[in-house]
């Protein structure tokens, strides 16, 4: 590209605008200033920003920030809104705290409040894993059926929520399954045989040629002590039923083999360490009423 050339400003014959006197490759720059209305808006935003710096917190200091002449900040506003919400909920929270959980359904007003309160707590804390409606997903238990690994009574559900599953809390539910393949407790052939046997306990079809007799022998030696002779499971140990057709991690051969070989010892937080007792109580009641409570 040719260097910039400077010429005497003149009027462009096509547009009628004066030129700036700058020319590049035969192209002359027009002297076309910004519209006055646009400039006034731009100046107004500058004035507004100065006013904003004065009125609201804006400038960082060494250990704090300027507070603004009106003393407002978003953190204070949130704290005030939370305080107002707690004050509004206070009487109902007190009733919830003082009412036996089984008696909540006898008080229509308290019942509506508890379900609403529990629904909010569930969406904020449980839905990311168990789904908005509690239907679960692969690796996350369904909370709306009538099958419960640790029990579905109010007390059972409250314990699971309060202390969680396989975490550092001393009262956490603990149910560890050995990794039979990773720890070389069973051979690859034994794992595939017992996987097909376990699938057969739920009435699932097994490939032709599967050695169910060998799988049964492996099961009796290694699995029955926790899952029961007929695969009925054991709540005290957190050992799931293997005969009810419900599969937390999938029922395909590869899924079952992976579970036996590597174990599936997933974890759940101890929500009692994060939520207040009233929230846990409402959450317990809500989960119990999703459809599968005992």
Sine and cosine of phi, psi and omega as CSV:
sin_phi,cos_phi,sin_psi,cos_psi,sin_omega,cos_omega
0.00,0.00,0.63,-0.78,0.01,-1.00
-0.93,0.36,0.46,-0.89,0.04,-1.00
-0.91,0.41,0.35,-0.94,0.03,-1.00
-0.91,0.42,0.68,-0.73,0.05,-1.00
-0.90,-0.44,0.60,-0.80,0.01,-1.00
-0.96,-0.28,0.81,-0.59,0.05,-1.00
-0.82,-0.57,0.17,-0.98,0.02,-1.00
-0.95,0.32,0.77,-0.63,0.05,-1.00
-0.81,0.58,0.64,-0.77,0.02,-1.00
-0.52,-0.86,0.06,-1.00,0.00,-1.00
-1.00,-0.02,0.78,-0.63,0.03,-1.00
-0.95,0.31,0.82,-0.57,-0.08,-1.00
-0.93,0.37,-0.36,0.93,-0.05,-1.00
-1.00,0.10,-0.75,0.66,-0.08,-1.00
-0.99,-0.11,-0.37,0.93,-0.03,-1.00
1.00,0.09,0.00,1.00,0.03,-1.00
-1.00,0.05,0.49,-0.87,0.12,-0.99
-0.94,0.33,0.44,-0.90,0.06,-1.00
-0.99,-0.13,0.27,-0.96,0.03,-1.00
-1.00,0.04,-0.21,0.98,-0.06,-1.00
1.00,-0.05,0.06,1.00,0.03,-1.00
-0.98,-0.17,0.69,-0.72,-0.02,-1.00
-0.65,-0.76,0.72,-0.69,0.05,-1.00
-0.79,-0.61,0.87,-0.49,0.05,-1.00
0.78,0.63,0.63,0.78,0.03,-1.00
1.00,0.09,-0.02,1.00,0.03,-1.00
-0.99,-0.12,0.85,-0.53,-0.04,-1.00
-0.99,-0.15,0.73,-0.68,-0.01,-1.00
-0.99,0.17,0.79,-0.61,0.03,-1.00
-0.99,0.13,0.56,-0.83,0.07,-1.00
-1.00,-0.04,0.99,0.15,-0.09,-1.00
-0.91,-0.42,1.00,-0.05,-0.09,-1.00
-0.93,0.37,0.34,-0.94,0.05,-1.00
-0.90,0.44,0.49,-0.87,0.02,-1.00
-0.88,0.47,0.56,-0.83,-0.03,-1.00
-0.86,0.51,-0.65,0.76,-0.04,-1.00
-0.89,0.45,-0.60,0.80,0.01,-1.00
-0.92,0.38,-0.67,0.74,0.01,-1.00
-0.89,0.46,-0.65,0.76,0.00,-1.00
-0.91,0.40,-0.60,0.80,0.07,-1.00
-0.90,0.43,-0.68,0.73,0.02,-1.00
-0.87,0.49,-0.70,0.71,0.02,-1.00
-0.89,0.45,-0.61,0.80,0.00,-1.00
-0.90,0.43,-0.62,0.79,0.02,-1.00
-0.91,0.41,-0.54,0.84,0.06,-1.00
-0.91,0.42,-0.71,0.70,0.02,-1.00
-0.89,0.46,-0.65,0.76,0.00,-1.00
-0.88,0.47,-0.67,0.74,-0.02,-1.00
-0.89,0.45,-0.62,0.79,0.04,-1.00
-0.89,0.45,-0.70,0.71,0.05,-1.00
-0.88,0.47,-0.61,0.79,0.00,-1.00
-0.90,0.43,-0.65,0.76,0.03,-1.00
-0.86,0.51,-0.56,0.83,-0.05,-1.00
-0.99,0.17,-0.68,0.74,-0.12,-0.99
-0.98,0.20,-0.66,0.76,-0.10,-0.99
-0.93,-0.37,0.33,-0.95,0.10,-1.00
-0.85,0.52,0.74,-0.67,-0.09,-1.00
-0.53,-0.85,-0.67,0.74,-0.17,-0.99
-0.98,-0.18,0.83,-0.56,0.05,-1.00
-0.95,0.32,0.64,-0.77,0.10,-0.99
-0.93,-0.36,-0.18,-0.98,-0.06,-1.00
-0.91,0.42,-0.76,0.65,-0.05,-1.00
-0.87,-0.50,0.04,1.00,-0.02,-1.00
-0.42,-0.91,-0.56,-0.83,0.04,-1.00
-0.43,-0.90,0.30,-0.96,0.08,-1.00
-0.87,0.48,0.65,-0.76,-0.10,-1.00
-1.00,0.02,-0.27,0.96,-0.07,-1.00
0.99,0.17,0.53,-0.85,-0.11,-0.99
-0.93,0.36,-0.39,0.92,-0.01,-1.00
-1.00,-0.08,-0.09,1.00,0.08,-1.00
0.94,0.35,0.35,0.94,-0.03,-1.00
-0.99,-0.11,0.60,-0.80,0.21,-0.98
-0.48,-0.88,0.38,-0.93,-0.12,-0.99
-0.90,0.43,-0.56,0.83,0.00,-1.00
-0.91,0.42,-0.70,0.72,0.04,-1.00
-0.89,0.46,-0.65,0.76,0.00,-1.00
-0.89,0.47,-0.68,0.73,0.02,-1.00
-0.90,0.43,-0.69,0.72,0.02,-1.00
-0.86,0.52,-0.65,0.76,0.00,-1.00
-0.92,0.39,-0.66,0.75,0.01,-1.00
-0.92,0.40,-0.64,0.77,0.04,-1.00
-0.90,0.43,-0.67,0.74,0.03,-1.00
-0.88,0.47,-0.65,0.76,0.03,-1.00
-0.91,0.42,-0.64,0.77,0.03,-1.00
-0.90,0.43,-0.68,0.73,0.01,-1.00
-0.91,0.42,-0.61,0.79,0.04,-1.00
-0.91,0.42,-0.61,0.79,0.01,-1.00
-0.94,0.35,-0.61,0.79,-0.01,-1.00
-0.99,0.16,-0.33,0.94,-0.15,-0.99
-0.69,0.72,-0.82,0.57,-0.03,-1.00
-0.86,0.50,-0.63,0.78,-0.01,-1.00
-0.96,0.29,-0.58,0.81,0.06,-1.00
-0.89,0.46,-0.65,0.76,0.03,-1.00
-0.89,0.46,-0.67,0.74,0.03,-1.00
-0.91,0.43,-0.65,0.76,0.02,-1.00
-0.89,0.46,-0.68,0.73,-0.04,-1.00
-0.91,0.41,-0.55,0.83,-0.09,-1.00
-1.00,-0.05,-0.05,1.00,-0.03,-1.00
-0.97,-0.22,0.73,-0.69,0.09,-1.00
-0.86,0.50,0.65,-0.76,-0.13,-0.99
-0.88,0.48,-0.55,0.84,0.00,-1.00
-0.95,0.31,-0.33,0.95,-0.05,-1.00
-1.00,-0.08,-0.05,1.00,-0.04,-1.00
-0.87,0.50,-0.63,0.77,-0.05,-1.00
-0.91,0.41,-0.25,0.97,0.01,-1.00
-0.99,0.14,-0.19,0.98,0.01,-1.00
-0.91,-0.42,0.98,-0.19,-0.09,-1.00
-0.82,0.57,-0.67,0.74,-0.01,-1.00
-0.91,0.41,-0.70,0.71,0.02,-1.00
-0.93,0.38,-0.57,0.82,0.03,-1.00
-0.88,0.47,-0.73,0.68,0.01,-1.00
-0.89,0.46,-0.68,0.74,0.00,-1.00
-0.91,0.42,-0.71,0.71,-0.05,-1.00
-0.90,0.44,-0.68,0.73,0.02,-1.00
-0.91,0.42,-0.65,0.76,0.03,-1.00
-0.92,0.39,-0.69,0.72,0.01,-1.00
-0.90,0.44,-0.69,0.72,0.01,-1.00
-0.91,0.41,-0.60,0.80,0.01,-1.00
-0.89,0.45,-0.67,0.74,0.02,-1.00
-0.91,0.42,-0.71,0.70,0.01,-1.00
-0.88,0.47,-0.61,0.80,0.01,-1.00
-0.91,0.40,-0.73,0.69,-0.02,-1.00
-0.89,0.45,-0.58,0.81,-0.06,-1.00
-0.98,0.21,-0.50,0.87,-0.16,-0.99
-0.87,-0.50,-0.48,0.88,-0.16,-0.99
-0.93,-0.35,-0.53,0.85,-0.10,-1.00
-0.86,0.51,-0.56,0.83,0.01,-1.00
-0.83,0.56,-0.48,0.88,0.02,-1.00
-0.98,-0.22,-0.74,0.67,-0.13,-0.99
-1.00,-0.01,-0.06,1.00,-0.02,-1.00
1.00,0.04,0.46,-0.89,-0.05,-1.00
-0.86,0.51,-0.62,0.79,0.00,-1.00
-1.00,-0.08,0.05,1.00,0.01,-1.00
0.99,0.12,0.20,0.98,-0.05,-1.00
-0.97,0.26,-0.16,0.99,0.04,-1.00
0.96,0.29,-0.12,-0.99,0.02,-1.00
-0.32,-0.95,0.02,-1.00,0.01,-1.00
-0.87,0.49,0.87,-0.48,-0.04,-1.00
1.00,-0.04,-0.12,0.99,-0.01,-1.00
-0.79,-0.61,0.88,-0.48,-0.14,-0.99
-0.86,0.50,0.57,-0.82,0.15,-0.99
-0.97,0.25,0.77,-0.63,-0.05,-1.00
-0.97,-0.26,0.09,1.00,-0.05,-1.00
-0.93,-0.36,-0.02,1.00,0.09,-1.00
-1.00,-0.09,-0.12,-0.99,-0.06,-1.00
-0.96,-0.29,0.40,0.92,0.04,-1.00
-0.95,-0.32,0.85,-0.53,-0.07,-1.00
-0.80,-0.59,0.83,-0.55,-0.02,-1.00
-0.91,0.41,-0.61,0.79,-0.06,-1.00
-0.89,-0.45,0.13,0.99,-0.01,-1.00
0.96,-0.29,0.56,-0.83,-0.08,-1.00
-0.90,-0.43,0.31,0.95,0.09,-1.00
-0.97,0.23,0.18,-0.98,0.04,-1.00
-0.84,0.55,-0.72,0.70,-0.04,-1.00
-0.91,0.42,-0.66,0.75,0.00,-1.00
-0.89,0.45,-0.72,0.69,-0.02,-1.00
-0.91,0.41,-0.67,0.74,0.01,-1.00
-0.88,0.47,-0.64,0.77,0.00,-1.00
-0.91,0.42,-0.69,0.72,0.00,-1.00
-0.88,0.47,-0.65,0.76,0.00,-1.00
-0.94,0.35,-0.72,0.69,-0.07,-1.00
-0.89,0.45,-0.70,0.71,-0.18,-0.98
-0.93,-0.37,-0.21,0.98,0.09,-1.00
0.96,0.27,-0.16,-0.99,-0.07,-1.00
-0.81,-0.59,0.80,-0.60,0.10,-0.99
0.75,0.66,0.86,0.52,0.08,-1.00
-0.75,-0.66,-0.20,-0.98,-0.09,-1.00
-0.99,0.16,-0.15,0.99,0.01,-1.00
-0.91,0.40,0.74,-0.68,-0.06,-1.00
-0.89,0.45,-0.36,0.93,0.01,-1.00
-0.98,-0.20,0.17,0.98,-0.01,-1.00
-0.88,0.48,0.52,-0.85,0.14,-0.99
-0.92,0.40,0.72,-0.70,-0.01,-1.00
-0.80,-0.60,0.82,-0.58,0.08,-1.00
-0.48,-0.88,1.00,0.05,-0.10,-0.99
-1.00,-0.07,0.78,-0.63,0.08,-1.00
-0.98,-0.20,0.72,-0.69,0.02,-1.00
-0.91,0.42,0.50,-0.87,0.13,-0.99
-1.00,0.01,1.00,-0.01,-0.17,-0.99
-0.90,0.43,-0.47,0.88,0.02,-1.00
-1.00,0.00,-0.76,0.65,-0.04,-1.00
-0.87,0.49,-0.60,0.80,-0.01,-1.00
-1.00,-0.04,0.14,0.99,0.08,-1.00
0.85,0.52,0.63,0.78,0.07,-1.00
-1.00,0.09,-0.48,0.88,0.04,-1.00
-0.73,-0.68,0.45,-0.89,0.06,-1.00
-0.98,0.17,0.22,-0.97,0.03,-1.00
-0.86,0.51,-0.66,0.75,0.01,-1.00
-0.90,0.43,-0.68,0.73,0.01,-1.00
-0.89,0.45,-0.64,0.77,0.00,-1.00
-0.91,0.42,-0.68,0.73,0.00,-1.00
-0.93,0.37,-0.60,0.80,0.04,-1.00
-0.91,0.42,-0.73,0.68,-0.04,-1.00
-0.95,0.33,-0.50,0.87,0.06,-1.00
-0.88,0.47,-0.70,0.71,0.02,-1.00
-0.93,0.38,-0.58,0.81,0.04,-1.00
-0.90,0.43,-0.69,0.72,0.02,-1.00
-0.89,0.46,-0.66,0.75,0.04,-1.00
-0.89,0.46,-0.59,0.81,-0.01,-1.00
-0.93,0.37,-0.42,0.91,0.02,-1.00
-0.89,0.45,-0.44,0.90,0.04,-1.00
-0.99,-0.12,0.13,0.99,0.01,-1.00
0.98,0.19,0.27,0.96,0.02,-1.00
-0.98,0.20,0.56,-0.83,0.02,-1.00
-0.93,0.37,0.62,-0.78,0.02,-1.00
-0.89,-0.45,0.48,-0.87,-0.03,-1.00
-0.87,0.49,0.54,-0.84,0.05,-1.00
-0.87,0.49,0.67,-0.74,-0.01,-1.00
1.00,-0.04,-0.04,1.00,0.03,-1.00
-0.91,0.40,0.68,-0.73,-0.01,-1.00
-1.00,-0.03,0.99,0.11,-0.03,-1.00
-0.93,0.37,-0.49,0.87,0.03,-1.00
-0.91,0.42,-0.68,0.73,0.05,-1.00
-0.91,0.41,-0.63,0.77,0.03,-1.00
-0.90,0.44,-0.62,0.79,0.03,-1.00
-0.90,0.44,-0.63,0.78,0.00,-1.00
-0.92,0.40,-0.68,0.74,0.04,-1.00
-0.89,0.45,-0.65,0.76,-0.01,-1.00
-0.88,0.47,-0.75,0.66,-0.03,-1.00
-0.87,0.49,-0.56,0.83,-0.06,-1.00
-0.98,0.18,-0.57,0.82,-0.18,-0.98
-0.89,-0.46,-0.43,0.90,-0.19,-0.98
-0.92,-0.39,-0.53,0.85,-0.12,-0.99
-0.89,0.46,-0.48,0.88,-0.04,-1.00
-0.87,0.49,-0.48,0.88,0.02,-1.00
-0.97,-0.26,-0.72,0.70,-0.11,-0.99
-1.00,0.02,-0.10,1.00,0.02,-1.00
1.00,-0.01,0.41,-0.91,-0.05,-1.00
-0.87,0.49,-0.58,0.81,-0.02,-1.00
-0.96,-0.27,0.22,0.97,0.00,-1.00
0.97,0.25,0.42,0.91,-0.05,-1.00
-0.98,0.22,-0.23,0.97,0.03,-1.00
1.00,0.07,0.11,-0.99,-0.02,-1.00
-0.50,-0.87,0.94,-0.33,-0.04,-1.00
-0.91,0.41,-0.54,0.84,-0.02,-1.00
-0.89,0.46,-0.49,0.87,-0.01,-1.00
-0.98,-0.19,-0.10,1.00,-0.08,-1.00
0.95,0.32,0.41,0.91,-0.01,-1.00
-1.00,-0.02,0.89,-0.46,-0.08,-1.00
-0.94,0.35,0.42,-0.91,0.15,-0.99
-0.92,0.39,0.66,-0.75,0.03,-1.00
-0.95,-0.32,0.18,0.98,-0.07,-1.00
-0.83,-0.56,0.13,0.99,-0.07,-1.00
-0.99,-0.14,-0.01,1.00,0.03,-1.00
0.98,0.18,0.12,0.99,0.03,-1.00
-0.97,-0.26,0.80,-0.60,-0.09,-1.00
-0.79,-0.61,0.92,-0.38,-0.06,-1.00
-0.92,0.39,-0.57,0.82,-0.06,-1.00
-0.91,-0.41,0.24,0.97,0.04,-1.00
0.97,-0.24,0.51,-0.86,-0.07,-1.00
-0.95,-0.30,-0.03,1.00,0.07,-1.00
-0.89,0.46,0.42,-0.91,-0.02,-1.00
-0.81,0.58,-0.71,0.70,-0.02,-1.00
-0.89,0.46,-0.61,0.79,0.02,-1.00
-0.91,0.42,-0.72,0.69,-0.02,-1.00
-0.92,0.40,-0.67,0.74,0.04,-1.00
-0.87,0.49,-0.69,0.73,0.01,-1.00
-0.88,0.47,-0.63,0.78,0.01,-1.00
-0.91,0.42,-0.71,0.70,-0.01,-1.00
-0.92,0.38,-0.67,0.74,-0.08,-1.00
-0.94,0.33,-0.66,0.75,-0.16,-0.99
-0.90,-0.44,-0.13,0.99,-0.05,-1.00
0.93,0.37,0.29,-0.96,-0.03,-1.00
-0.69,-0.72,0.86,0.52,-0.10,-1.00
-1.00,0.09,0.96,0.29,-0.01,-1.00
-0.96,0.29,0.19,-0.98,-0.11,-0.99
-0.78,-0.63,0.45,-0.90,0.09,-1.00
-0.75,-0.66,0.68,-0.73,-0.01,-1.00
-0.90,0.43,0.38,-0.92,0.13,-0.99
-1.00,0.06,1.00,-0.09,-0.13,-0.99
-0.93,0.36,-0.33,0.94,0.06,-1.00
-0.91,0.42,-0.32,0.95,0.06,-1.00
-0.99,0.12,-0.21,0.98,-0.08,-1.00
-0.89,-0.46,-0.49,0.87,-0.06,-1.00
-0.94,-0.34,0.49,-0.87,0.05,-1.00
-0.96,0.26,0.33,-0.94,-0.07,-1.00
-0.84,0.55,-0.59,0.80,0.00,-1.00
-0.91,0.40,-0.64,0.77,0.03,-1.00
-0.91,0.41,-0.67,0.74,0.03,-1.00
-0.89,0.45,-0.64,0.77,0.00,-1.00
-0.91,0.42,-0.71,0.70,0.03,-1.00
-0.90,0.43,-0.63,0.77,0.01,-1.00
-0.91,0.41,-0.66,0.75,0.06,-1.00
-0.87,0.50,-0.73,0.68,-0.01,-1.00
-0.90,0.44,-0.66,0.75,-0.02,-1.00
-0.91,0.42,-0.73,0.68,0.00,-1.00
-0.89,0.45,-0.65,0.76,0.03,-1.00
-0.87,0.49,-0.54,0.84,-0.05,-1.00
-1.00,-0.05,0.10,1.00,0.07,-1.00
-0.92,0.39,-0.31,0.95,0.07,-1.00
0.66,-0.75,-0.29,0.96,-0.08,-1.00
-0.89,-0.46,0.17,0.99,-0.03,-1.00
-0.90,0.43,0.54,-0.84,-0.02,-1.00
-0.98,-0.19,0.00,0.00,0.00,0.00
